[in-house]
C-alpha cells in the first residue's frame, strides 16, 4: 500500500506541476503588438526590408521597455485586428485604434496615448466646408471599420453624401488623387503626412476638421487589450504615465510631430 500511495502522490504532484506550467505565463514570453497591415504614416509603416517604423512602433518599444516586457510588432489586416486580439493571436493593439463605447463591448483599452482630431481633405479644384452641408453632394472615402466610417455614416450620408469604403488608407488617398473621390476623412496626422507627398501636394488640400462627436470619435487612442488582461493593462497604464512624466514621451513625439499629439 505504501508503494501504491507514493505513486499516486507523485502522479498528483506531477500533474499539478504540468497544470501550473501551462497556466503561468513565461517571464521570457514575447508579446505581439499589432499594427494595421497597411502603411499608416507617420504612425506605422514598413521599410523596403519589411521592418516597421513610425511613432506607434517606437512608442510600443518604449512602453514595453518601461514595463519590462518583451514585445514585437505584428502587422494584422485592420478589419481582422480585433478578432486576432480576442482569439489570442496577438496580445495588444497599437494601431491608432480610438477608444469607443462600441469597441469596449469587445475589448478593453489602456489610458489614451495620443489624441488627434480627424481631418477632411479634398481635391484642390473644389471648395467646400467640412460639414454635412458642404459634403451633401460629395463622395467621401474612408478606411473600412474605422471611426471615420461611422462618423460619415452618421453625419454626412443622411444629408446626401456618398460613402465609399476602402480596405486601406492608401487606396482611399490614391482614388482621391485620381479624381474618383471628392474627399477623404482620416486622422489629421495621417492626412497631413499624405499632403506632404508629391501626389498629395499636386492634387489635394485640407478642407478642415469636422465637428467633434465624442460618442463616435472617442476620447483618444489607447492600447487595445483582451478583456480580463487587467495586469497587462495596469502595466501599460503605468508605463504611459511614467514616460509622460519623465519626458521620454515628449522627446519621441517631437521626432514625428510639430504639435502636441497627446492632446487635452
SEROBA-552137 format. One line per 3 residues: number of its first residue (from 1); their letters; for each residue x negated, y negated, z of N, C-alpha, C. Coordinates in nm, 2 decimals, always signed. Layout:
<sites>
NUM	a	X,Y,Z,X,Y,Z,X,Y,Z ~ ...;
</sites>
This chain:
<sites>
1	xxx	-0.08,+0.12,+0.00,+0.00,+0.00,+0.00,-0.08,-0.13,+0.00 ~ -0.20,-0.13,+0.07,-0.28,-0.24,+0.08,-0.33,-0.28,-0.06 ~ -0.38,-0.17,-0.13,-0.43,-0.19,-0.26,-0.33,-0.25,-0.36;
4	xxx	-0.21,-0.20,-0.35,-0.10,-0.24,-0.44,-0.06,-0.39,-0.40 ~ -0.05,-0.42,-0.27,-0.02,-0.55,-0.23,-0.12,-0.65,-0.28 ~ -0.25,-0.61,-0.27,-0.36,-0.70,-0.31,-0.35,-0.73,-0.46;
7	xxx	-0.31,-0.63,-0.54,-0.30,-0.65,-0.68,-0.19,-0.75,-0.71 ~ -0.07,-0.74,-0.64,+0.04,-0.83,-0.66,+0.00,-0.97,-0.62 ~ -0.07,-0.98,-0.51,-0.11,-1.12,-0.46,-0.21,-1.18,-0.57;
10	xxx	-0.30,-1.10,-0.62,-0.39,-1.15,-0.72,-0.32,-1.19,-0.84 ~ -0.22,-1.11,-0.88,-0.15,-1.15,-1.00,-0.07,-1.27,-0.99 ~ -0.01,-1.29,-0.86,+0.07,-1.41,-0.84,-0.02,-1.54,-0.85;
13	xxx	-0.14,-1.53,-0.78,-0.23,-1.65,-0.79,-0.28,-1.67,-0.93 ~ -0.30,-1.57,-1.00,-0.35,-1.58,-1.14,-0.24,-1.65,-1.23 ~ -0.12,-1.61,-1.20,+0.00,-1.67,-1.28,+0.01,-1.81,-1.24;
16	xxx	+0.00,-1.84,-1.11,+0.01,-1.98,-1.07,-0.10,-2.07,-1.13 ~ -0.22,-2.02,-1.14,-0.33,-2.09,-1.20,-0.30,-2.12,-1.34 ~ -0.25,-2.03,-1.41,-0.22,-2.05,-1.55,-0.11,-2.15,-1.57;
19	xxx	+0.00,-2.15,-1.48,+0.10,-2.24,-1.49,+0.05,-2.38,-1.46 ~ -0.03,-2.40,-1.36,-0.09,-2.53,-1.33,-0.17,-2.59,-1.44 ~ -0.25,-2.50,-1.50,-0.34,-2.54,-1.61,-0.25,-2.59,-1.73;
22	xxx	-0.14,-2.53,-1.75,-0.05,-2.56,-1.86,+0.02,-2.69,-1.83 ~ +0.05,-2.72,-1.70,+0.13,-2.84,-1.67,+0.05,-2.96,-1.64 ~ -0.07,-2.95,-1.59,-0.15,-3.06,-1.56,-0.23,-3.11,-1.68;
25	xxx	-0.22,-3.25,-1.71,-0.29,-3.30,-1.83,-0.44,-3.29,-1.81 ~ -0.51,-3.27,-1.91,-0.66,-3.27,-1.91,-0.71,-3.41,-1.90 ~ -0.81,-3.43,-1.81,-0.87,-3.56,-1.80,-0.94,-3.60,-1.93;
28	xxx	-0.98,-3.51,-2.01,-1.05,-3.54,-2.13,-0.96,-3.55,-2.25 ~ -0.82,-3.54,-2.23,-0.73,-3.54,-2.33,-0.74,-3.67,-2.41 ~ -0.74,-3.66,-2.54,-0.73,-3.78,-2.63,-0.59,-3.82,-2.66;
31	xxx	-0.55,-3.94,-2.63,-0.41,-3.98,-2.65,-0.40,-4.04,-2.79 ~ -0.30,-4.00,-2.86,-0.28,-4.05,-3.00,-0.19,-4.18,-3.00 ~ -0.25,-4.29,-3.05,-0.18,-4.42,-3.05,-0.14,-4.44,-3.20;
34	xxx	-0.01,-4.45,-3.22,+0.03,-4.46,-3.36,+0.05,-4.61,-3.41 ~ +0.01,-4.63,-3.53,+0.04,-4.75,-3.61,+0.12,-4.70,-3.73 ~ +0.19,-4.79,-3.80,+0.25,-4.76,-3.92,+0.16,-4.71,-4.03;
37	xxx	+0.20,-4.62,-4.11,+0.11,-4.56,-4.21,+0.07,-4.66,-4.32 ~ +0.15,-4.76,-4.34,+0.13,-4.86,-4.44,+0.05,-4.98,-4.38 ~ -0.03,-5.05,-4.45,-0.10,-5.17,-4.40,-0.01,-5.28,-4.35;
40	xxx	-0.04,-5.34,-4.24,+0.04,-5.45,-4.19,-0.06,-5.55,-4.13 ~ -0.14,-5.61,-4.22,-0.24,-5.71,-4.17,-0.17,-5.83,-4.12 ~ -0.23,-5.90,-4.02,-0.36,-5.87,-3.96,-0.35,-5.77,-3.84;
43	xxx	-0.23,-5.71,-3.82,-0.21,-5.62,-3.71,-0.28,-5.49,-3.72 ~ -0.27,-5.42,-3.83,-0.34,-5.30,-3.86,-0.35,-5.27,-4.01 ~ -0.46,-5.22,-4.05,-0.48,-5.19,-4.19,-0.61,-5.10,-4.21;
46	xxx	-0.61,-5.01,-4.31,-0.73,-4.93,-4.33,-0.83,-4.99,-4.42 ~ -0.96,-4.95,-4.40,-1.06,-5.00,-4.50,-1.07,-4.89,-4.61 ~ -1.17,-4.91,-4.70,-1.18,-4.82,-4.81,-1.21,-4.67,-4.77;
49	xxx	-1.27,-4.66,-4.65,-1.31,-4.52,-4.60,-1.20,-4.46,-4.52 ~ -1.09,-4.54,-4.50,-0.98,-4.48,-4.42,-0.98,-4.51,-4.27 ~ -1.08,-4.59,-4.23,-1.09,-4.64,-4.09,-0.99,-4.75,-4.07;
52	xxx	-0.92,-4.75,-3.95,-0.82,-4.85,-3.93,-0.87,-4.97,-3.85 ~ -0.83,-5.09,-3.88,-0.88,-5.21,-3.82,-0.76,-5.30,-3.79 ~ -0.78,-5.41,-3.73,-0.68,-5.51,-3.70,-0.66,-5.54,-3.55;
55	xxx	-0.58,-5.64,-3.53,-0.56,-5.68,-3.39,-0.50,-5.57,-3.30 ~ -0.40,-5.50,-3.35,-0.34,-5.40,-3.26,-0.44,-5.28,-3.24 ~ -0.51,-5.25,-3.34,-0.61,-5.14,-3.33,-0.72,-5.17,-3.23;
58	xxx	-0.77,-5.29,-3.24,-0.87,-5.34,-3.14,-0.81,-5.35,-3.00 ~ -0.68,-5.40,-3.00,-0.62,-5.42,-2.87,-0.59,-5.28,-2.80 ~ -0.55,-5.18,-2.88,-0.53,-5.05,-2.83,-0.66,-4.99,-2.77;
61	xxx	-0.77,-5.01,-2.84,-0.90,-4.97,-2.79,-0.94,-5.04,-2.66 ~ -0.91,-5.17,-2.65,-0.94,-5.24,-2.53,-0.86,-5.20,-2.41 ~ -0.73,-5.18,-2.44,-0.64,-5.14,-2.33,-0.67,-5.00,-2.28;
64	xxx	-0.70,-4.91,-2.37,-0.74,-4.77,-2.33,-0.87,-4.77,-2.25 ~ -0.96,-4.85,-2.29,-1.09,-4.86,-2.22,-1.06,-4.91,-2.08 ~ -0.98,-5.02,-2.07,-0.95,-5.08,-1.94,-0.87,-4.98,-1.85;
67	xxx	-0.79,-4.90,-1.91,-0.71,-4.80,-1.83,-0.79,-4.67,-1.82 ~ -0.91,-4.66,-1.87,-1.00,-4.54,-1.86,-0.93,-4.42,-1.93 ~ -0.88,-4.44,-2.05,-0.82,-4.34,-2.13,-0.89,-4.32,-2.26;
70	xxx	-0.89,-4.20,-2.31,-0.95,-4.17,-2.44,-0.83,-4.18,-2.54 ~ -0.85,-4.26,-2.64,-0.74,-4.28,-2.74,-0.80,-4.28,-2.88 ~ -0.71,-4.24,-2.98,-0.74,-4.25,-3.12,-0.62,-4.30,-3.20;
73	xxx	-0.65,-4.38,-3.30,-0.55,-4.43,-3.39,-0.49,-4.33,-3.48 ~ -0.36,-4.32,-3.49,-0.29,-4.22,-3.58,-0.19,-4.29,-3.66 ~ -0.20,-4.29,-3.79,-0.10,-4.36,-3.88,+0.02,-4.26,-3.90;
76	xxx	+0.14,-4.32,-3.88,+0.26,-4.25,-3.90,+0.36,-4.33,-3.98 ~ +0.43,-4.27,-4.08,+0.53,-4.35,-4.15,+0.63,-4.41,-4.06 ~ +0.66,-4.54,-4.09,+0.74,-4.62,-3.99,+0.87,-4.56,-3.96;
79	xxx	+0.94,-4.51,-4.06,+1.08,-4.45,-4.03,+1.07,-4.32,-3.95 ~ +0.95,-4.27,-3.93,+0.94,-4.14,-3.86,+0.86,-4.16,-3.73 ~ +0.83,-4.28,-3.69,+0.74,-4.31,-3.58,+0.80,-4.28,-3.45;
82	xxx	+0.93,-4.31,-3.43,+0.99,-4.28,-3.30,+1.02,-4.13,-3.29 ~ +1.06,-4.06,-3.39,+1.07,-3.92,-3.38,+0.94,-3.85,-3.35 ~ +0.83,-3.90,-3.40,+0.70,-3.85,-3.37,+0.66,-3.87,-3.23;
85	xxx	+0.70,-3.98,-3.17,+0.68,-4.00,-3.03,+0.76,-3.91,-2.94 ~ +0.89,-3.90,-2.96,+0.98,-3.82,-2.88,+0.95,-3.67,-2.89 ~ +0.90,-3.63,-3.00,+0.87,-3.49,-3.02,+0.73,-3.45,-2.97;
88	xxx	+0.65,-3.55,-2.93,+0.52,-3.52,-2.87,+0.40,-3.52,-2.97 ~ +0.43,-3.55,-3.09,+0.32,-3.56,-3.19,+0.22,-3.67,-3.16 ~ +0.27,-3.78,-3.11,+0.19,-3.89,-3.07,+0.23,-3.93,-2.92;
91	xxx	+0.14,-4.01,-2.86,+0.16,-4.05,-2.72,+0.21,-4.19,-2.70 ~ +0.17,-4.28,-2.79,+0.21,-4.42,-2.78,+0.23,-4.48,-2.92 ~ +0.31,-4.58,-2.92,+0.32,-4.66,-3.05,+0.27,-4.80,-3.02;
94	xxx	+0.17,-4.84,-3.10,+0.12,-4.98,-3.10,+0.12,-5.03,-3.25 ~ +0.24,-5.04,-3.30,+0.25,-5.08,-3.44,+0.35,-5.19,-3.46 ~ +0.34,-5.30,-3.38,+0.43,-5.41,-3.39,+0.57,-5.38,-3.38;
97	xxx	+0.60,-5.29,-3.28,+0.74,-5.25,-3.25,+0.80,-5.34,-3.15 ~ +0.90,-5.41,-3.18,+0.97,-5.51,-3.09,+1.05,-5.43,-2.99 ~ +1.05,-5.48,-2.87,+1.13,-5.42,-2.76,+1.28,-5.46,-2.79;
100	xxx	+1.36,-5.37,-2.81,+1.51,-5.40,-2.83,+1.59,-5.30,-2.75 ~ +1.71,-5.34,-2.72,+1.80,-5.26,-2.64,+1.83,-5.13,-2.72 ~ +1.85,-5.14,-2.85,+1.88,-5.02,-2.93,+1.77,-4.92,-2.92;
103	xxx	+1.64,-4.96,-2.93,+1.53,-4.87,-2.92,+1.51,-4.81,-2.78 ~ +1.55,-4.89,-2.68,+1.53,-4.85,-2.54,+1.63,-4.74,-2.51 ~ +1.72,-4.71,-2.59,+1.81,-4.59,-2.57,+1.73,-4.46,-2.60;
106	xxx	+1.63,-4.47,-2.68,+1.55,-4.35,-2.72,+1.41,-4.34,-2.65 ~ +1.35,-4.46,-2.63,+1.21,-4.46,-2.58,+1.20,-4.57,-2.48 ~ +1.09,-4.57,-2.40,+1.05,-4.67,-2.31,+0.95,-4.76,-2.37;
109	xxx	+0.93,-4.88,-2.31,+0.83,-4.98,-2.35,+0.75,-5.03,-2.24 ~ +0.62,-5.06,-2.27,+0.54,-5.13,-2.17,+0.59,-5.28,-2.17 ~ +0.52,-5.36,-2.08,+0.54,-5.50,-2.09,+0.50,-5.55,-2.23;
112	xxx	+0.55,-5.67,-2.27,+0.51,-5.71,-2.41,+0.36,-5.74,-2.41 ~ +0.30,-5.73,-2.53,+0.16,-5.76,-2.55,+0.14,-5.87,-2.66 ~ +0.25,-5.90,-2.73,+0.25,-6.02,-2.82,+0.39,-6.05,-2.86;
115	xxx	+0.41,-6.18,-2.90,+0.54,-6.22,-2.95,+0.53,-6.32,-3.05 ~ +0.56,-6.29,-3.18,+0.55,-6.38,-3.29,+0.69,-6.39,-3.35 ~ +0.74,-6.51,-3.38,+0.88,-6.52,-3.44,+0.88,-6.47,-3.58;
118	xxx	+0.99,-6.43,-3.64,+1.00,-6.39,-3.78,+0.99,-6.51,-3.87 ~ +0.95,-6.49,-3.99,+0.94,-6.59,-4.09,+1.00,-6.54,-4.22 ~ +1.06,-6.64,-4.29,+1.12,-6.61,-4.42,+1.03,-6.68,-4.53;
121	xxx	+0.98,-6.61,-4.63,+0.91,-6.67,-4.74,+0.99,-6.64,-4.86 ~ +0.96,-6.72,-4.97,+1.02,-6.71,-5.09,+0.94,-6.76,-5.21 ~ +0.99,-6.74,-5.33,+0.91,-6.79,-5.44,+0.91,-6.95,-5.45;
124	xxx	+0.81,-7.00,-5.50,+0.79,-7.15,-5.50,+0.89,-7.22,-5.58 ~ +0.95,-7.15,-5.68,+1.04,-7.22,-5.78,+1.18,-7.25,-5.72 ~ +1.21,-7.19,-5.60,+1.34,-7.22,-5.55,+1.33,-7.27,-5.40;
127	xxx	+1.41,-7.36,-5.37,+1.41,-7.42,-5.23,+1.54,-7.38,-5.16 ~ +1.52,-7.34,-5.04,+1.64,-7.30,-4.96,+1.60,-7.30,-4.81 ~ +1.70,-7.32,-4.72,+1.68,-7.32,-4.58,+1.68,-7.17,-4.53;
130	xxx	+1.61,-7.14,-4.43,+1.60,-7.00,-4.37,+1.72,-6.97,-4.28 ~ +1.84,-6.99,-4.34,+1.96,-6.96,-4.26,+2.07,-6.90,-4.36 ~ +2.18,-6.87,-4.30,+2.29,-6.79,-4.37,+2.33,-6.87,-4.50;
133	xxx	+2.34,-7.00,-4.48,+2.39,-7.09,-4.60,+2.28,-7.09,-4.71 ~ +2.16,-7.10,-4.67,+2.05,-7.11,-4.76,+2.03,-6.98,-4.84 ~ +2.06,-6.87,-4.78,+2.04,-6.74,-4.84,+2.17,-6.67,-4.89;
136	xxx	+2.28,-6.75,-4.90,+2.41,-6.70,-4.93,+2.41,-6.62,-5.07 ~ +2.33,-6.67,-5.16,+2.33,-6.60,-5.29,+2.20,-6.54,-5.33 ~ +2.12,-6.51,-5.23,+1.98,-6.47,-5.25,+1.97,-6.32,-5.22;
139	xxx	+1.87,-6.26,-5.28,+1.83,-6.12,-5.25,+1.71,-6.12,-5.15 ~ +1.73,-6.06,-5.04,+1.63,-6.07,-4.93,+1.57,-5.93,-4.91 ~ +1.44,-5.92,-4.92,+1.37,-5.79,-4.90,+1.32,-5.78,-4.75;
142	xxx	+1.33,-5.65,-4.70,+1.28,-5.63,-4.56,+1.23,-5.48,-4.56 ~ +1.14,-5.46,-4.46,+1.10,-5.32,-4.44,+1.21,-5.24,-4.37 ~ +1.23,-5.12,-4.41,+1.34,-5.04,-4.35,+1.32,-5.01,-4.20;
145	xxx	+1.42,-5.00,-4.13,+1.42,-4.96,-3.99,+1.34,-5.06,-3.90 ~ +1.35,-5.19,-3.94,+1.29,-5.30,-3.86,+1.40,-5.39,-3.80 ~ +1.35,-5.48,-3.71,+1.44,-5.58,-3.65,+1.48,-5.68,-3.76;
148	xxx	+1.40,-5.69,-3.86,+1.43,-5.78,-3.97,+1.54,-5.73,-4.06 ~ +1.55,-5.60,-4.08,+1.66,-5.55,-4.15,+1.79,-5.57,-4.07 ~ +1.79,-5.55,-3.94,+1.90,-5.57,-3.85,+1.95,-5.71,-3.85;
151	xxx	+1.85,-5.80,-3.85,+1.88,-5.95,-3.85,+1.95,-5.99,-3.98 ~ +1.90,-5.95,-4.09,+1.96,-5.98,-4.22,+2.10,-5.92,-4.23 ~ +2.11,-5.80,-4.19,+2.24,-5.74,-4.20,+2.35,-5.81,-4.11;
154	xxx	+2.30,-5.86,-4.00,+2.40,-5.93,-3.91,+2.43,-6.07,-3.95 ~ +2.32,-6.15,-3.99,+2.34,-6.29,-4.01,+2.35,-6.34,-4.15 ~ +2.29,-6.26,-4.25,+2.29,-6.31,-4.38,+2.38,-6.24,-4.48;
157	xxx	+2.39,-6.11,-4.47,+2.47,-6.03,-4.56,+2.62,-6.07,-4.55 ~ +2.68,-6.09,-4.43,+2.82,-6.13,-4.43,+2.85,-6.27,-4.49 ~ +2.74,-6.35,-4.51,+2.76,-6.48,-4.58,+2.72,-6.47,-4.73;
160	xxx	+2.69,-6.35,-4.78,+2.67,-6.34,-4.92,+2.54,-6.30,-4.97 ~ +2.44,-6.29,-4.88,+2.31,-6.24,-4.92,+2.31,-6.09,-4.95 ~ +2.22,-6.05,-5.04,+2.20,-5.91,-5.08,+2.07,-5.86,-5.01;
163	xxx	+2.09,-5.75,-4.94,+1.97,-5.69,-4.87,+1.91,-5.58,-4.96 ~ +1.78,-5.58,-4.96,+1.71,-5.48,-5.03,+1.60,-5.42,-4.94 ~ +1.60,-5.29,-4.92,+1.51,-5.23,-4.82,+1.39,-5.16,-4.89;
166	xxx	+1.28,-5.17,-4.82,+1.15,-5.11,-4.87,+1.09,-5.02,-4.76 ~ +1.02,-4.92,-4.80,+0.95,-4.83,-4.71,+0.83,-4.90,-4.64 ~ +0.77,-4.99,-4.72,+0.65,-5.07,-4.67,+0.67,-5.21,-4.69;
169	xxx	+0.60,-5.29,-4.61,+0.60,-5.44,-4.63,+0.53,-5.48,-4.76 ~ +0.43,-5.41,-4.80,+0.36,-5.44,-4.92,+0.45,-5.43,-5.04 ~ +0.54,-5.33,-5.04,+0.63,-5.31,-5.15,+0.73,-5.43,-5.16;
172	xxx	+0.77,-5.48,-5.05,+0.86,-5.59,-5.05,+0.79,-5.72,-5.10 ~ +0.66,-5.74,-5.05,+0.59,-5.85,-5.09,+0.56,-5.85,-5.24 ~ +0.52,-5.73,-5.29,+0.49,-5.72,-5.43,+0.62,-5.75,-5.52;
175	xxx	+0.73,-5.70,-5.48,+0.86,-5.73,-5.55,+0.89,-5.88,-5.55 ~ +0.86,-5.95,-5.44,+0.88,-6.09,-5.43,+0.79,-6.16,-5.53 ~ +0.66,-6.12,-5.53,+0.57,-6.18,-5.62,+0.60,-6.16,-5.77;
178	xxx	+0.67,-6.04,-5.80,+0.71,-6.01,-5.93,+0.84,-6.07,-5.97 ~ +0.90,-6.14,-5.88,+1.03,-6.21,-5.91,+1.15,-6.13,-5.90 ~ +1.14,-6.01,-5.84,+1.26,-5.92,-5.82,+1.33,-5.95,-5.69;
181	xxx	+1.28,-6.04,-5.61,+1.34,-6.08,-5.49,+1.34,-6.24,-5.48 ~ +1.43,-6.29,-5.40,+1.42,-6.43,-5.37,+1.35,-6.47,-5.24 ~ +1.36,-6.37,-5.15,+1.30,-6.40,-5.02,+1.26,-6.26,-4.95;
184	xxx	+1.17,-6.28,-4.85,+1.13,-6.16,-4.77,+1.12,-6.21,-4.63 ~ +1.17,-6.13,-4.53,+1.16,-6.16,-4.39,+1.08,-6.06,-4.32 ~ +0.98,-6.11,-4.24,+0.90,-6.02,-4.16,+0.83,-6.11,-4.05;
187	xxx	+0.75,-6.05,-3.96,+0.68,-6.13,-3.86,+0.60,-6.24,-3.93 ~ +0.60,-6.36,-3.86,+0.53,-6.47,-3.91,+0.38,-6.44,-3.94 ~ +0.32,-6.36,-3.85,+0.18,-6.33,-3.87,+0.15,-6.26,-4.00;
190	xxx	+0.23,-6.16,-4.03,+0.22,-6.08,-4.15,+0.25,-6.17,-4.27 ~ +0.35,-6.25,-4.26,+0.39,-6.34,-4.38,+0.27,-6.44,-4.40 ~ +0.22,-6.50,-4.30,+0.11,-6.59,-4.31,-0.01,-6.53,-4.37;
193	xxx	-0.04,-6.40,-4.34,-0.15,-6.33,-4.39,-0.13,-6.31,-4.54 ~ -0.01,-6.27,-4.58,+0.02,-6.25,-4.72,+0.01,-6.38,-4.80 ~ +0.05,-6.49,-4.75,+0.05,-6.62,-4.82,-0.10,-6.67,-4.84;
196	xxx	-0.19,-6.61,-4.77,-0.33,-6.64,-4.78,-0.40,-6.56,-4.90 ~ -0.33,-6.46,-4.94,-0.39,-6.38,-5.05,-0.38,-6.45,-5.18 ~ -0.45,-6.41,-5.29,-0.44,-6.47,-5.42,-0.30,-6.46,-5.47;
199	xxx	-0.24,-6.34,-5.46,-0.10,-6.33,-5.51,+0.00,-6.41,-5.43 ~ -0.02,-6.41,-5.30,+0.07,-6.49,-5.22,+0.06,-6.64,-5.24 ~ -0.06,-6.69,-5.26,-0.08,-6.83,-5.29,-0.02,-6.88,-5.42;
202	xxx	-0.02,-6.79,-5.52,+0.02,-6.82,-5.65,+0.18,-6.82,-5.67 ~ +0.24,-6.73,-5.59,+0.38,-6.70,-5.61,+0.47,-6.77,-5.51 ~ +0.43,-6.78,-5.39,+0.53,-6.80,-5.28,+0.49,-6.90,-5.18;
205	xxx	+0.58,-6.94,-5.09,+0.56,-7.03,-4.98,+0.65,-7.00,-4.87 ~ +0.62,-7.06,-4.75,+0.70,-7.03,-4.63,+0.83,-7.12,-4.64 ~ +0.94,-7.06,-4.61,+1.06,-7.13,-4.60,+1.10,-7.17,-4.46;
208	xxx	+1.04,-7.10,-4.36,+1.07,-7.14,-4.22,+1.11,-7.02,-4.14 ~ +1.14,-7.04,-4.01,+1.18,-6.94,-3.92,+1.33,-6.94,-3.90 ~ +1.39,-6.82,-3.90,+1.53,-6.81,-3.88,+1.56,-6.83,-3.73;
211	xxx	+1.69,-6.86,-3.70,+1.73,-6.89,-3.57,+1.71,-6.77,-3.48 ~ +1.67,-6.80,-3.35,+1.65,-6.69,-3.26,+1.78,-6.60,-3.23 ~ +1.75,-6.47,-3.21,+1.86,-6.38,-3.17,+1.79,-6.28,-3.08;
214	xxx	+1.80,-6.30,-2.95,+1.73,-6.21,-2.85,+1.78,-6.07,-2.86 ~ +1.91,-6.05,-2.89,+1.97,-5.92,-2.89,+1.90,-5.83,-3.00 ~ +1.87,-5.89,-3.11,+1.82,-5.82,-3.22,+1.66,-5.83,-3.22;
217	xxx	+1.61,-5.94,-3.20,+1.47,-5.96,-3.22,+1.39,-5.92,-3.09 ~ +1.46,-5.92,-2.98,+1.40,-5.88,-2.85,+1.30,-5.98,-2.80 ~ +1.24,-5.95,-2.68,+1.16,-6.05,-2.61,+1.01,-6.04,-2.66;
220	xxx	+0.98,-5.95,-2.74,+0.84,-5.94,-2.79,+0.81,-5.80,-2.83 ~ +0.68,-5.77,-2.86,+0.63,-5.64,-2.90,+0.57,-5.57,-2.78 ~ +0.60,-5.44,-2.76,+0.55,-5.36,-2.65,+0.50,-5.23,-2.70;
223	xxx	+0.43,-5.16,-2.61,+0.38,-5.02,-2.64,+0.50,-4.93,-2.63 ~ +0.53,-4.85,-2.73,+0.64,-4.75,-2.72,+0.59,-4.63,-2.66 ~ +0.67,-4.58,-2.56,+0.63,-4.46,-2.48,+0.75,-4.37,-2.46;
226	xxx	+0.72,-4.24,-2.45,+0.83,-4.14,-2.42,+0.90,-4.17,-2.29 ~ +1.02,-4.15,-2.28,+1.10,-4.17,-2.16,+1.04,-4.07,-2.06 ~ +1.01,-4.11,-1.94,+0.96,-4.03,-1.84,+0.81,-4.04,-1.82;
229	xxx	+0.74,-4.10,-1.92,+0.59,-4.12,-1.91,+0.57,-4.24,-1.82 ~ +0.62,-4.24,-1.70,+0.61,-4.36,-1.61,+0.47,-4.39,-1.57 ~ +0.39,-4.29,-1.55,+0.25,-4.31,-1.50,+0.17,-4.38,-1.61;
232	xxx	+0.19,-4.33,-1.74,+0.12,-4.39,-1.85,+0.16,-4.53,-1.87 ~ +0.29,-4.56,-1.86,+0.35,-4.69,-1.88,+0.29,-4.79,-1.77 ~ +0.28,-4.74,-1.65,+0.22,-4.83,-1.54,+0.07,-4.86,-1.57;
235	xxx	+0.00,-4.75,-1.62,-0.14,-4.77,-1.65,-0.16,-4.88,-1.76 ~ -0.07,-4.87,-1.86,-0.08,-4.97,-1.97,-0.04,-5.11,-1.93 ~ +0.06,-5.12,-1.85,+0.11,-5.25,-1.79,+0.00,-5.31,-1.71;
238	xxx	-0.07,-5.23,-1.63,-0.18,-5.28,-1.55,-0.29,-5.33,-1.64 ~ -0.32,-5.25,-1.75,-0.43,-5.29,-1.84,-0.39,-5.42,-1.91 ~ -0.27,-5.43,-1.95,-0.23,-5.56,-2.02,-0.25,-5.68,-1.93;
241	xxx	-0.20,-5.66,-1.80,-0.22,-5.77,-1.71,-0.37,-5.80,-1.68 ~ -0.45,-5.70,-1.67,-0.59,-5.72,-1.64,-0.66,-5.80,-1.75 ~ -0.64,-5.76,-1.88,-0.71,-5.83,-1.99,-0.65,-5.97,-2.01;
244	xxx	-0.53,-5.99,-1.97,-0.47,-6.13,-1.98,-0.54,-6.21,-1.88 ~ -0.57,-6.16,-1.76,-0.62,-6.24,-1.65,-0.77,-6.26,-1.66 ~ -0.84,-6.16,-1.72,-0.99,-6.17,-1.73,-1.04,-6.24,-1.86;
247	xxx	-0.95,-6.28,-1.95,-0.99,-6.35,-2.07,-1.02,-6.26,-2.19 ~ -1.02,-6.13,-2.17,-1.05,-6.04,-2.28,-0.94,-6.05,-2.39 ~ -0.82,-6.06,-2.35,-0.71,-6.07,-2.45,-0.72,-6.19,-2.54;
250	xxx	-0.75,-6.30,-2.47,-0.76,-6.43,-2.55,-0.88,-6.43,-2.64 ~ -0.99,-6.37,-2.60,-1.11,-6.36,-2.68,-1.08,-6.27,-2.81 ~ -1.01,-6.16,-2.79,-0.97,-6.08,-2.90,-0.88,-6.15,-3.00;
253	xxx	-0.77,-6.21,-2.94,-0.67,-6.28,-3.02,-0.73,-6.39,-3.11 ~ -0.83,-6.46,-3.06,-0.90,-6.56,-3.14,-0.97,-6.51,-3.26 ~ -1.00,-6.38,-3.26,-1.06,-6.33,-3.38,-0.96,-6.32,-3.50;
256	xxx	-0.83,-6.32,-3.47,-0.73,-6.29,-3.57,-0.63,-6.41,-3.59 ~ -0.62,-6.49,-3.49,-0.51,-6.59,-3.49,-0.56,-6.73,-3.45 ~ -0.50,-6.83,-3.50,-0.54,-6.97,-3.47,-0.43,-7.03,-3.37;
259	xxx	-0.34,-6.95,-3.33,-0.23,-6.99,-3.24,-0.21,-6.89,-3.13 ~ -0.13,-6.92,-3.03,-0.10,-6.83,-2.92,-0.01,-6.71,-2.96 ~ -0.08,-6.60,-2.98,+0.00,-6.48,-3.03,+0.08,-6.42,-2.92;
262	xxx	+0.04,-6.44,-2.80,+0.12,-6.38,-2.68,+0.26,-6.44,-2.67 ~ +0.27,-6.57,-2.70,+0.40,-6.64,-2.69,+0.43,-6.67,-2.54 ~ +0.55,-6.72,-2.53,+0.60,-6.77,-2.40,+0.63,-6.65,-2.30;
</sites>
